[in-house]
Amino acid sequence: MKRQAALIPLSREHHDALSYARRAVVASPGHIADAVRLQTLAFWDNSIAGHLTAEETSLLPALTAAGAGRP
């Protein structure tokens, strides 16, 4: 199924978030882990916080209006 153009940036951010999570899991303690932690926190501040707000304010209400979650 082809995605709506408006959903493509959100989809890419999901992929980026999974990439950051994977890096955090495999980082060993020490300097590299500290760098990964700082990169992940910056990514959260610069992308994911706004991403979640966009989902909560536009995507979720649209899904609810379309009947998502109804039995």
All heavy atoms as TSV, in Angstrom:
chain	resi	resn	atom	element	x	y	z
A	1	MET	N	N	0.848	-1.164	0.000
A	1	MET	CA	C	0.000	0.000	0.000
A	1	MET	C	C	0.900	1.235	0.000
A	1	MET	O	O	1.843	1.326	0.759
A	1	MET	CB	C	-0.898	0.011	1.234
A	1	MET	CG	C	-1.716	1.249	1.291
A	1	MET	SD	S	-2.666	1.636	2.794
A	1	MET	CE	C	-3.139	0.115	3.495
A	2	LYS	N	N	0.585	2.181	-0.856
A	2	LYS	CA	C	1.345	3.421	-0.940
A	2	LYS	C	C	0.941	4.343	0.204
A	2	LYS	O	O	-0.239	4.494	0.524
A	2	LYS	CB	C	1.090	4.091	-2.283
A	2	LYS	CG	C	2.012	5.237	-2.544
A	2	LYS	CD	C	1.906	5.712	-3.976
A	2	LYS	CE	C	2.882	6.851	-4.174
A	2	LYS	NZ	N	3.066	7.171	-5.572
A	3	ARG	N	N	1.950	4.959	0.831
A	3	ARG	CA	C	1.682	5.880	1.935
A	3	ARG	C	C	1.233	7.239	1.411
A	3	ARG	O	O	1.655	7.675	0.354
A	3	ARG	CB	C	2.956	6.098	2.764
A	3	ARG	CG	C	3.372	4.909	3.556
A	3	ARG	CD	C	4.685	5.179	4.213
A	3	ARG	NE	N	5.708	5.185	3.170
A	3	ARG	CZ	C	6.984	5.384	3.382
A	3	ARG	NH1	N	7.433	5.616	4.574
A	3	ARG	NH2	N	7.845	5.382	2.387
A	4	GLN	N	N	0.406	7.896	2.196
A	4	GLN	CA	C	0.062	9.279	1.918
A	4	GLN	C	C	1.332	10.117	2.063
A	4	GLN	O	O	2.159	9.866	2.942
A	4	GLN	CB	C	-0.989	9.793	2.913
A	4	GLN	CG	C	-2.361	9.249	2.700
A	4	GLN	CD	C	-3.014	9.903	1.498
A	4	GLN	OE1	O	-2.715	11.033	1.135
A	4	GLN	NE2	N	-3.904	9.167	0.852
A	5	ALA	N	N	1.487	11.116	1.238
A	5	ALA	CA	C	2.687	11.964	1.263
A	5	ALA	C	C	2.907	12.588	2.639
A	5	ALA	O	O	4.049	12.721	3.086
A	5	ALA	CB	C	2.591	13.039	0.195
A	6	ALA	N	N	1.830	12.944	3.318
A	6	ALA	CA	C	1.961	13.575	4.636
A	6	ALA	C	C	2.525	12.628	5.689
A	6	ALA	O	O	3.063	13.066	6.702
A	6	ALA	CB	C	0.603	14.108	5.094
A	7	LEU	N	N	2.424	11.316	5.459
A	7	LEU	CA	C	2.912	10.339	6.432
A	7	LEU	C	C	4.378	9.960	6.208
A	7	LEU	O	O	5.005	9.385	7.103
A	7	LEU	CB	C	2.057	9.076	6.383
A	7	LEU	CG	C	0.608	9.238	6.797
A	7	LEU	CD1	C	-0.128	7.911	6.662
A	7	LEU	CD2	C	0.503	9.764	8.216
A	8	ILE	N	N	4.935	10.293	5.074
A	8	ILE	CA	C	6.308	9.886	4.771
A	8	ILE	C	C	7.316	10.441	5.778
A	8	ILE	O	O	8.153	9.683	6.286
A	8	ILE	CB	C	6.677	10.225	3.314
A	8	ILE	CG1	C	5.861	9.335	2.372
A	8	ILE	CG2	C	8.171	10.044	3.064
A	8	ILE	CD1	C	5.988	9.683	0.913
A	9	PRO	N	N	7.265	11.732	6.145
A	9	PRO	CA	C	8.223	12.208	7.154
A	9	PRO	C	C	8.080	11.477	8.493
A	9	PRO	O	O	9.089	11.166	9.142
A	9	PRO	CB	C	7.892	13.691	7.303
A	9	PRO	CG	C	7.211	14.065	6.035
A	9	PRO	CD	C	6.466	12.827	5.602
A	10	LEU	N	N	6.852	11.186	8.901
A	10	LEU	CA	C	6.658	10.451	10.157
A	10	LEU	C	C	7.245	9.047	10.049
A	10	LEU	O	O	7.883	8.555	10.979
A	10	LEU	CB	C	5.174	10.384	10.516
A	10	LEU	CG	C	4.502	11.704	10.885
A	10	LEU	CD1	C	3.010	11.504	11.083
A	10	LEU	CD2	C	5.132	12.324	12.111
A	11	SER	N	N	7.053	8.405	8.927
A	11	SER	CA	C	7.596	7.065	8.711
A	11	SER	C	C	9.121	7.077	8.773
A	11	SER	O	O	9.741	6.204	9.383
A	11	SER	CB	C	7.117	6.532	7.366
A	11	SER	OG	O	7.650	5.266	7.116
A	12	ARG	N	N	9.728	8.066	8.148
A	12	ARG	CA	C	11.193	8.174	8.179
A	12	ARG	C	C	11.697	8.414	9.588
A	12	ARG	O	O	12.737	7.883	9.988
A	12	ARG	CB	C	11.650	9.280	7.237
A	12	ARG	CG	C	11.493	8.887	5.794
A	12	ARG	CD	C	12.056	9.927	4.849
A	12	ARG	NE	N	11.864	9.476	3.474
A	12	ARG	CZ	C	11.548	10.252	2.468
A	12	ARG	NH1	N	11.421	11.553	2.658
A	12	ARG	NH2	N	11.386	9.755	1.268
A	13	GLU	N	N	10.966	9.214	10.360
A	13	GLU	CA	C	11.371	9.457	11.744
A	13	GLU	C	C	11.254	8.192	12.577
A	13	GLU	O	O	12.068	7.954	13.470
A	13	GLU	CB	C	10.566	10.611	12.336
A	13	GLU	CG	C	10.982	11.953	11.749
A	13	GLU	CD	C	10.083	13.096	12.157
A	13	GLU	OE1	O	9.024	12.863	12.791
A	13	GLU	OE2	O	10.442	14.241	11.829
A	14	HIS	N	N	10.260	7.350	12.294
A	14	HIS	CA	C	10.161	6.058	12.984
A	14	HIS	C	C	11.405	5.226	12.688
A	14	HIS	O	O	11.989	4.628	13.595
A	14	HIS	CB	C	8.911	5.289	12.532
A	14	HIS	CG	C	7.672	5.691	13.242
A	14	HIS	ND1	N	6.964	4.839	14.055
A	14	HIS	CD2	C	6.991	6.860	13.266
A	14	HIS	CE1	C	5.915	5.461	14.545
A	14	HIS	NE2	N	5.911	6.688	14.075
A	15	HIS	N	N	11.803	5.196	11.430
A	15	HIS	CA	C	13.003	4.448	11.045
A	15	HIS	C	C	14.231	5.015	11.760
A	15	HIS	O	O	15.051	4.249	12.297
A	15	HIS	CB	C	13.207	4.503	9.533
A	15	HIS	CG	C	14.510	3.929	9.099
A	15	HIS	ND1	N	14.721	2.574	9.023
A	15	HIS	CD2	C	15.677	4.522	8.757
A	15	HIS	CE1	C	15.975	2.352	8.638
A	15	HIS	NE2	N	16.562	3.524	8.471
A	16	ASP	N	N	14.368	6.328	11.782
A	16	ASP	CA	C	15.512	6.951	12.461
A	16	ASP	C	C	15.515	6.615	13.950
A	16	ASP	O	O	16.567	6.321	14.527
A	16	ASP	CB	C	15.487	8.466	12.275
A	16	ASP	CG	C	15.748	8.891	10.846
A	16	ASP	OD1	O	16.247	8.064	10.043
A	16	ASP	OD2	O	15.455	10.060	10.522
A	17	ALA	N	N	14.351	6.644	14.569
A	17	ALA	CA	C	14.271	6.330	16.003
A	17	ALA	C	C	14.710	4.894	16.266
A	17	ALA	O	O	15.424	4.623	17.246
A	17	ALA	CB	C	12.851	6.559	16.517
A	18	LEU	N	N	14.300	3.970	15.404
A	18	LEU	CA	C	14.736	2.579	15.565
A	18	LEU	C	C	16.249	2.452	15.390
A	18	LEU	O	O	16.895	1.674	16.106
A	18	LEU	CB	C	14.001	1.677	14.568
A	18	LEU	CG	C	12.522	1.480	14.841
A	18	LEU	CD1	C	11.869	0.741	13.677
A	18	LEU	CD2	C	12.299	0.740	16.141
A	19	SER	N	N	16.817	3.215	14.481
A	19	SER	CA	C	18.271	3.195	14.288
A	19	SER	C	C	18.996	3.698	15.530
A	19	SER	O	O	19.994	3.113	15.960
A	19	SER	CB	C	18.662	4.054	13.078
A	19	SER	OG	O	18.147	3.505	11.902
A	20	TYR	N	N	18.508	4.787	16.119
A	20	TYR	CA	C	19.121	5.308	17.341
A	20	TYR	C	C	18.989	4.300	18.482
A	20	TYR	O	O	19.924	4.089	19.253
A	20	TYR	CB	C	18.485	6.641	17.741
A	20	TYR	CG	C	19.117	7.829	17.061
A	20	TYR	CD1	C	18.625	8.304	15.860
A	20	TYR	CD2	C	20.218	8.468	17.617
A	20	TYR	CE1	C	19.208	9.387	15.220
A	20	TYR	CE2	C	20.811	9.555	16.996
A	20	TYR	CZ	C	20.296	10.005	15.797
A	20	TYR	OH	O	20.883	11.071	15.168
A	21	ALA	N	N	17.829	3.665	18.590
A	21	ALA	CA	C	17.628	2.668	19.645
A	21	ALA	C	C	18.588	1.501	19.478
A	21	ALA	O	O	19.166	1.021	20.459
A	21	ALA	CB	C	16.186	2.177	19.629
A	22	ARG	N	N	18.769	1.060	18.248
A	22	ARG	CA	C	19.691	-0.053	17.990
A	22	ARG	C	C	21.120	0.320	18.372
A	22	ARG	O	O	21.833	-0.455	18.997
A	22	ARG	CB	C	19.613	-0.450	16.510
A	22	ARG	CG	C	20.546	-1.549	16.127
A	22	ARG	CD	C	20.091	-2.877	16.706
A	22	ARG	NE	N	21.037	-3.901	16.329
A	22	ARG	CZ	C	21.431	-4.871	17.120
A	22	ARG	NH1	N	20.925	-4.987	18.325
A	22	ARG	NH2	N	22.295	-5.746	16.720
A	23	ARG	N	N	21.548	1.533	18.007
A	23	ARG	CA	C	22.893	1.983	18.383
A	23	ARG	C	C	23.056	2.037	19.894
A	23	ARG	O	O	24.108	1.688	20.414
A	23	ARG	CB	C	23.184	3.351	17.784
A	23	ARG	CG	C	23.622	3.267	16.348
A	23	ARG	CD	C	24.067	4.613	15.863
A	23	ARG	NE	N	22.939	5.153	15.108
A	23	ARG	CZ	C	22.779	6.409	14.758
A	23	ARG	NH1	N	23.673	7.295	15.097
A	23	ARG	NH2	N	21.744	6.775	14.072
A	24	ALA	N	N	22.014	2.468	20.586
A	24	ALA	CA	C	22.083	2.553	22.041
A	24	ALA	C	C	22.216	1.174	22.665
A	24	ALA	O	O	22.936	0.986	23.643
A	24	ALA	CB	C	20.850	3.275	22.590
A	25	VAL	N	N	21.533	0.187	22.093
A	25	VAL	CA	C	21.579	-1.175	22.631
A	25	VAL	C	C	22.962	-1.783	22.465
A	25	VAL	O	O	23.475	-2.450	23.362
A	25	VAL	CB	C	20.504	-2.066	21.959
A	25	VAL	CG1	C	20.722	-3.531	22.259
A	25	VAL	CG2	C	19.117	-1.637	22.405
A	26	VAL	N	N	23.606	-1.550	21.326
A	26	VAL	CA	C	24.896	-2.203	21.070
A	26	VAL	C	C	26.093	-1.409	21.590
A	26	VAL	O	O	27.204	-1.929	21.603
A	26	VAL	CB	C	25.092	-2.525	19.564
A	26	VAL	CG1	C	24.022	-3.467	19.072
A	26	VAL	CG2	C	25.160	-1.281	18.727
A	27	ALA	N	N	25.887	-0.172	22.019
A	27	ALA	CA	C	27.008	0.630	22.536
A	27	ALA	C	C	27.515	0.036	23.842
A	27	ALA	O	O	26.754	-0.313	24.730
A	27	ALA	CB	C	26.560	2.070	22.746
A	28	SER	N	N	28.809	-0.093	23.929
A	28	SER	CA	C	29.396	-0.608	25.161
A	28	SER	C	C	29.630	0.554	26.119
A	28	SER	O	O	29.708	1.704	25.703
A	28	SER	CB	C	30.712	-1.330	24.860
A	28	SER	OG	O	31.612	-0.450	24.228
A	29	PRO	N	N	29.751	0.245	27.412
A	29	PRO	CA	C	29.997	1.322	28.383
A	29	PRO	C	C	31.279	2.081	28.041
A	29	PRO	O	O	32.203	1.535	27.476
A	29	PRO	CB	C	30.146	0.580	29.707
A	29	PRO	CG	C	29.440	-0.714	29.497
A	29	PRO	CD	C	29.620	-1.048	28.044
A	30	GLY	N	N	31.282	3.336	28.393
A	30	GLY	CA	C	32.463	4.142	28.160
A	30	GLY	C	C	32.194	5.295	27.223
A	30	GLY	O	O	31.063	5.753	27.063
A	31	HIS	N	N	33.244	5.742	26.570
A	31	HIS	CA	C	33.181	6.931	25.723
A	31	HIS	C	C	32.154	6.786	24.603
A	31	HIS	O	O	31.386	7.714	24.343
A	31	HIS	CB	C	34.567	7.221	25.145
A	31	HIS	CG	C	34.611	8.417	24.266
A	31	HIS	ND1	N	34.474	9.699	24.758
A	31	HIS	CD2	C	34.735	8.541	22.929
A	31	HIS	CE1	C	34.529	10.549	23.761
A	31	HIS	NE2	N	34.696	9.874	22.634
A	32	ILE	N	N	32.116	5.660	23.931
A	32	ILE	CA	C	31.174	5.473	22.822
A	32	ILE	C	C	29.736	5.512	23.325
A	32	ILE	O	O	28.879	6.133	22.717
A	32	ILE	CB	C	31.472	4.164	22.051
A	32	ILE	CG1	C	32.812	4.296	21.333
A	32	ILE	CG2	C	30.364	3.834	21.075
A	32	ILE	CD1	C	33.296	3.032	20.663
A	33	ALA	N	N	29.484	4.861	24.447
A	33	ALA	CA	C	28.128	4.863	25.002
A	33	ALA	C	C	27.709	6.278	25.376
A	33	ALA	O	O	26.552	6.660	25.162
A	33	ALA	CB	C	28.049	3.935	26.207
A	34	ASP	N	N	28.629	7.056	25.915
A	34	ASP	CA	C	28.310	8.443	26.259
A	34	ASP	C	C	27.956	9.246	25.011
A	34	ASP	O	O	27.003	10.024	25.010
A	34	ASP	CB	C	29.480	9.107	26.991
A	34	ASP	CG	C	29.698	8.542	28.383
A	34	ASP	OD1	O	28.773	7.909	28.933
A	34	ASP	OD2	O	30.806	8.736	28.917
A	35	ALA	N	N	28.710	9.056	23.939
A	35	ALA	CA	C	28.435	9.765	22.688
A	35	ALA	C	C	27.082	9.354	22.118
A	35	ALA	O	O	26.314	10.202	21.658
A	35	ALA	CB	C	29.550	9.503	21.679
A	36	VAL	N	N	26.793	8.059	22.156
A	36	VAL	CA	C	25.502	7.567	21.652
A	36	VAL	C	C	24.369	8.145	22.480
A	36	VAL	O	O	23.334	8.562	21.949
A	36	VAL	CB	C	25.462	6.024	21.644
A	36	VAL	CG1	C	24.054	5.508	21.383
A	36	VAL	CG2	C	26.430	5.481	20.608
A	37	ARG	N	N	24.548	8.205	23.784
A	37	ARG	CA	C	23.520	8.767	24.668
A	37	ARG	C	C	23.255	10.223	24.311
A	37	ARG	O	O	22.100	10.649	24.175
A	37	ARG	CB	C	23.938	8.643	26.130
A	37	ARG	CG	C	22.906	9.202	27.105
A	37	ARG	CD	C	23.366	9.043	28.553
A	37	ARG	NE	N	24.606	9.744	28.839
A	37	ARG	CZ	C	24.690	11.055	29.105
A	37	ARG	NH1	N	23.595	11.798	29.110
A	37	ARG	NH2	N	25.845	11.616	29.367
A	38	LEU	N	N	24.303	11.003	24.122
A	38	LEU	CA	C	24.137	12.416	23.774
A	38	LEU	C	C	23.484	12.586	22.400
A	38	LEU	O	O	22.625	13.458	22.226
A	38	LEU	CB	C	25.490	13.130	23.817
A	38	LEU	CG	C	26.104	13.272	25.207
A	38	LEU	CD1	C	27.504	13.867	25.115
A	38	LEU	CD2	C	25.216	14.110	26.110
A	39	GLN	N	N	23.859	11.753	21.441
A	39	GLN	CA	C	23.246	11.811	20.115
A	39	GLN	C	C	21.767	11.458	20.187
A	39	GLN	O	O	20.930	12.088	19.525
A	39	GLN	CB	C	23.955	10.863	19.146
A	39	GLN	CG	C	25.350	11.300	18.793
A	39	GLN	CD	C	26.124	10.212	18.054
A	39	GLN	OE1	O	25.662	9.080	17.929
A	39	GLN	NE2	N	27.304	10.554	17.582
A	40	THR	N	N	21.443	10.443	20.988
A	40	THR	CA	C	20.053	10.013	21.124
A	40	THR	C	C	19.214	11.095	21.789
A	40	THR	O	O	18.085	11.376	21.362
A	40	THR	CB	C	19.977	8.690	21.910
A	40	THR	OG1	O	20.760	7.714	21.222
A	40	THR	CG2	C	18.553	8.195	22.053
A	41	LEU	N	N	19.750	11.730	22.825
A	41	LEU	CA	C	19.018	12.812	23.490
A	41	LEU	C	C	18.805	13.994	22.549
A	41	LEU	O	O	17.725	14.597	22.538
A	41	LEU	CB	C	19.761	13.247	24.757
A	41	LEU	CG	C	19.758	12.225	25.893
A	41	LEU	CD1	C	20.670	12.690	27.025
A	41	LEU	CD2	C	18.353	11.970	26.402
A	42	ALA	N	N	19.808	14.322	21.755
A	42	ALA	CA	C	19.669	15.417	20.785
A	42	ALA	C	C	18.616	15.063	19.739
A	42	ALA	O	O	17.797	15.910	19.354
A	42	ALA	CB	C	21.011	15.711	20.126
A	43	PHE	N	N	18.623	13.802	19.274
A	43	PHE	CA	C	17.622	13.359	18.312
A	43	PHE	C	C	16.225	13.478	18.909
A	43	PHE	O	O	15.286	13.927	18.243
A	43	PHE	CB	C	17.914	11.922	17.867
A	43	PHE	CG	C	16.890	11.351	16.942
A	43	PHE	CD1	C	16.749	11.839	15.653
A	43	PHE	CD2	C	16.069	10.317	17.344
A	43	PHE	CE1	C	15.800	11.318	14.786
A	43	PHE	CE2	C	15.125	9.789	16.491
A	43	PHE	CZ	C	14.988	10.292	15.205
A	44	TRP	N	N	16.080	13.099	20.167
A	44	TRP	CA	C	14.785	13.216	20.841
A	44	TRP	C	C	14.326	14.671	20.839
A	44	TRP	O	O	13.202	14.977	20.436
A	44	TRP	CB	C	14.872	12.704	22.277
A	44	TRP	CG	C	13.590	12.903	23.016
A	44	TRP	CD1	C	13.214	13.988	23.733
A	44	TRP	CD2	C	12.477	12.010	23.049
A	44	TRP	NE1	N	11.940	13.832	24.222
A	44	TRP	CE2	C	11.470	12.624	23.818
A	44	TRP	CE3	C	12.250	10.747	22.510
A	44	TRP	CZ2	C	10.251	12.013	24.060
A	44	TRP	CZ3	C	11.022	10.151	22.767
A	44	TRP	CH2	C	10.046	10.776	23.528
A	45	ASP	N	N	15.210	15.563	21.271
A	45	ASP	CA	C	14.840	16.979	21.358
A	45	ASP	C	C	14.537	17.584	19.991
A	45	ASP	O	O	13.611	18.388	19.855
A	45	ASP	CB	C	15.957	17.789	22.022
A	45	ASP	CG	C	16.100	17.488	23.501
A	45	ASP	OD1	O	15.142	16.977	24.119
A	45	ASP	OD2	O	17.190	17.751	24.049
A	46	ASN	N	N	15.298	17.205	18.975
A	46	ASN	CA	C	15.181	17.830	17.664
A	46	ASN	C	C	14.141	17.182	16.758
A	46	ASN	O	O	13.697	17.816	15.804
A	46	ASN	CB	C	16.536	17.819	16.952
A	46	ASN	CG	C	17.563	18.659	17.678
A	46	ASN	OD1	O	17.234	19.675	18.268
A	46	ASN	ND2	N	18.796	18.224	17.655
A	47	SER	N	N	13.765	15.938	17.028
A	47	SER	CA	C	12.859	15.248	16.106
A	47	SER	C	C	11.690	14.548	16.783
A	47	SER	O	O	10.539	14.768	16.419
A	47	SER	CB	C	13.630	14.205	15.285
A	47	SER	OG	O	14.570	14.821	14.464
A	48	ILE	N	N	11.984	13.685	17.724
A	48	ILE	CA	C	10.950	12.797	18.243
A	48	ILE	C	C	9.910	13.526	19.083
A	48	ILE	O	O	8.712	13.220	18.991
A	48	ILE	CB	C	11.578	11.616	19.017
A	48	ILE	CG1	C	12.419	10.781	18.055
A	48	ILE	CG2	C	10.521	10.764	19.692
A	48	ILE	CD1	C	11.645	10.218	16.875
A	49	ALA	N	N	10.310	14.497	19.870
A	49	ALA	CA	C	9.326	15.225	20.679
A	49	ALA	C	C	8.279	15.881	19.773
A	49	ALA	O	O	7.075	15.769	20.020
A	49	ALA	CB	C	10.023	16.260	21.559
A	50	GLY	N	N	8.708	16.530	18.714
A	50	GLY	CA	C	7.773	17.133	17.758
A	50	GLY	C	C	6.985	16.092	16.988
A	50	GLY	O	O	5.815	16.291	16.664
A	51	HIS	N	N	7.642	14.987	16.685
A	51	HIS	CA	C	6.997	13.882	15.976
A	51	HIS	C	C	5.802	13.361	16.782
A	51	HIS	O	O	4.710	13.178	16.240
A	51	HIS	CB	C	8.033	12.772	15.766
A	51	HIS	CG	C	7.485	11.484	15.257
A	51	HIS	ND1	N	7.580	11.112	13.936
A	51	HIS	CD2	C	6.841	10.478	15.891
A	51	HIS	CE1	C	7.027	9.931	13.785
A	51	HIS	NE2	N	6.570	9.524	14.958
A	52	LEU	N	N	6.020	13.126	18.062
A	52	LEU	CA	C	4.937	12.614	18.904
A	52	LEU	C	C	3.800	13.626	19.016
A	52	LEU	O	O	2.625	13.246	19.003
A	52	LEU	CB	C	5.473	12.244	20.287
A	52	LEU	CG	C	6.450	11.073	20.304
A	52	LEU	CD1	C	7.031	10.889	21.703
A	52	LEU	CD2	C	5.811	9.795	19.813
A	53	THR	N	N	4.147	14.899	19.105
A	53	THR	CA	C	3.123	15.936	19.147
A	53	THR	C	C	2.301	15.930	17.863
A	53	THR	O	O	1.065	16.027	17.899
A	53	THR	CB	C	3.760	17.318	19.371
A	53	THR	OG1	O	4.448	17.306	20.628
A	53	THR	CG2	C	2.726	18.422	19.370
A	54	ALA	N	N	2.974	15.791	16.715
A	54	ALA	CA	C	2.255	15.743	15.430
A	54	ALA	C	C	1.320	14.548	15.365
A	54	ALA	O	O	0.177	14.659	14.892
A	54	ALA	CB	C	3.249	15.699	14.276
A	55	GLU	N	N	1.788	13.392	15.841
A	55	GLU	CA	C	0.921	12.209	15.837
A	55	GLU	C	C	-0.289	12.404	16.738
A	55	GLU	O	O	-1.414	12.062	16.361
A	55	GLU	CB	C	1.693	10.973	16.296
A	55	GLU	CG	C	2.628	10.434	15.261
A	55	GLU	CD	C	3.296	9.140	15.678
A	55	GLU	OE1	O	3.330	8.795	16.878
A	55	GLU	OE2	O	3.800	8.459	14.784
A	56	GLU	N	N	-0.057	12.970	17.920
A	56	GLU	CA	C	-1.149	13.124	18.878
A	56	GLU	C	C	-2.154	14.183	18.463
A	56	GLU	O	O	-3.341	14.063	18.768
A	56	GLU	CB	C	-0.582	13.452	20.260
A	56	GLU	CG	C	0.158	12.282	20.875
A	56	GLU	CD	C	0.885	12.646	22.161
A	56	GLU	OE1	O	0.826	13.814	22.581
A	56	GLU	OE2	O	1.519	11.744	22.729
A	57	THR	N	N	-1.693	15.219	17.768
A	57	THR	CA	C	-2.607	16.313	17.422
A	57	THR	C	C	-3.267	16.158	16.063
A	57	THR	O	O	-4.303	16.778	15.828
A	57	THR	CB	C	-1.895	17.678	17.478
A	57	THR	OG1	O	-0.797	17.677	16.560
A	57	THR	CG2	C	-1.413	17.984	18.882
A	58	SER	N	N	-2.684	15.375	15.160
A	58	SER	CA	C	-3.318	15.240	13.852
A	58	SER	C	C	-3.631	13.809	13.462
A	58	SER	O	O	-4.743	13.513	13.055
A	58	SER	CB	C	-2.503	15.899	12.742
A	58	SER	OG	O	-1.167	15.966	12.994
A	59	LEU	N	N	-2.679	12.925	13.601
A	59	LEU	CA	C	-2.895	11.558	13.138
A	59	LEU	C	C	-3.908	10.806	14.006
A	59	LEU	O	O	-4.844	10.197	13.489
A	59	LEU	CB	C	-1.563	10.807	13.100
A	59	LEU	CG	C	-1.606	9.378	12.580
A	59	LEU	CD1	C	-2.132	9.342	11.149
A	59	LEU	CD2	C	-0.236	8.738	12.658
A	60	LEU	N	N	-3.734	10.851	15.312
A	60	LEU	CA	C	-4.644	10.096	16.188
A	60	LEU	C	C	-6.088	10.592	16.107
A	60	LEU	O	O	-7.008	9.772	16.009
A	60	LEU	CB	C	-4.120	10.092	17.619
A	60	LEU	CG	C	-2.791	9.350	17.822
A	60	LEU	CD1	C	-2.352	9.402	19.274
A	60	LEU	CD2	C	-2.855	7.920	17.320
A	61	PRO	N	N	-6.342	11.906	16.114
A	61	PRO	CA	C	-7.732	12.348	15.940
A	61	PRO	C	C	-8.324	11.923	14.588
A	61	PRO	O	O	-9.503	11.574	14.513
A	61	PRO	CB	C	-7.649	13.874	16.051
A	61	PRO	CG	C	-6.433	14.118	16.876
A	61	PRO	CD	C	-5.465	13.038	16.483
A	62	ALA	N	N	-7.511	11.936	13.528
A	62	ALA	CA	C	-8.009	11.512	12.214
A	62	ALA	C	C	-8.359	10.028	12.225
A	62	ALA	O	O	-9.372	9.613	11.647
A	62	ALA	CB	C	-6.969	11.811	11.135
A	63	LEU	N	N	-7.526	9.223	12.875
A	63	LEU	CA	C	-7.828	7.797	12.980
A	63	LEU	C	C	-9.102	7.554	13.783
A	63	LEU	O	O	-9.937	6.725	13.412
A	63	LEU	CB	C	-6.652	7.051	13.610
A	63	LEU	CG	C	-5.410	6.917	12.740
A	63	LEU	CD1	C	-4.248	6.376	13.556
A	63	LEU	CD2	C	-5.698	6.025	11.546
A	64	THR	N	N	-9.259	8.278	14.866
A	64	THR	CA	C	-10.466	8.147	15.689
A	64	THR	C	C	-11.701	8.546	14.884
A	64	THR	O	O	-12.719	7.838	14.902
A	64	THR	CB	C	-10.345	9.009	16.959
A	64	THR	OG1	O	-9.208	8.553	17.706
A	64	THR	CG2	C	-11.591	8.905	17.819
A	65	ALA	N	N	-11.603	9.654	14.153
A	65	ALA	CA	C	-12.727	10.114	13.339
A	65	ALA	C	C	-13.081	9.103	12.238
A	65	ALA	O	O	-14.248	8.974	11.853
A	65	ALA	CB	C	-12.416	11.463	12.715
A	66	ALA	N	N	-12.088	8.372	11.782
A	66	ALA	CA	C	-12.319	7.368	10.730
A	66	ALA	C	C	-12.822	6.046	11.294
A	66	ALA	O	O	-13.092	5.121	10.537
A	66	ALA	CB	C	-11.033	7.148	9.932
A	67	GLY	N	N	-12.927	5.970	12.624
A	67	GLY	CA	C	-13.479	4.766	13.224
A	67	GLY	C	C	-12.459	3.789	13.767
A	67	GLY	O	O	-12.828	2.686	14.179
A	68	ALA	N	N	-11.205	4.149	13.779
A	68	ALA	CA	C	-10.184	3.251	14.324
A	68	ALA	C	C	-10.447	2.997	15.803
A	68	ALA	O	O	-10.819	3.916	16.546
A	68	ALA	CB	C	-8.799	3.859	14.140
A	69	GLY	N	N	-10.289	1.777	16.210
A	69	GLY	CA	C	-10.477	1.412	17.603
A	69	GLY	C	C	-11.897	1.025	17.967
A	69	GLY	O	O	-12.158	0.582	19.075
A	70	ARG	N	N	-12.799	1.187	17.049
A	70	ARG	CA	C	-14.177	0.767	17.332
A	70	ARG	C	C	-14.294	-0.734	17.100
A	70	ARG	O	O	-13.694	-1.271	16.179
A	70	ARG	CB	C	-15.155	1.489	16.410
A	70	ARG	CG	C	-15.251	2.959	16.717
A	70	ARG	CD	C	-16.360	3.598	15.902
A	70	ARG	NE	N	-16.265	5.042	16.030
A	70	ARG	CZ	C	-16.543	5.903	15.072
A	70	ARG	NH1	N	-16.957	5.456	13.903
A	70	ARG	NH2	N	-16.428	7.180	15.256
A	71	PRO	N	N	-15.092	-1.403	17.935
A	71	PRO	CA	C	-15.263	-2.858	17.748
A	71	PRO	C	C	-15.988	-3.215	16.474
A	71	PRO	O	O	-16.648	-2.516	15.851
A	71	PRO	CB	C	-16.068	-3.294	18.969
A	71	PRO	CG	C	-16.396	-2.086	19.767
A	71	PRO	CD	C	-15.785	-0.913	19.078
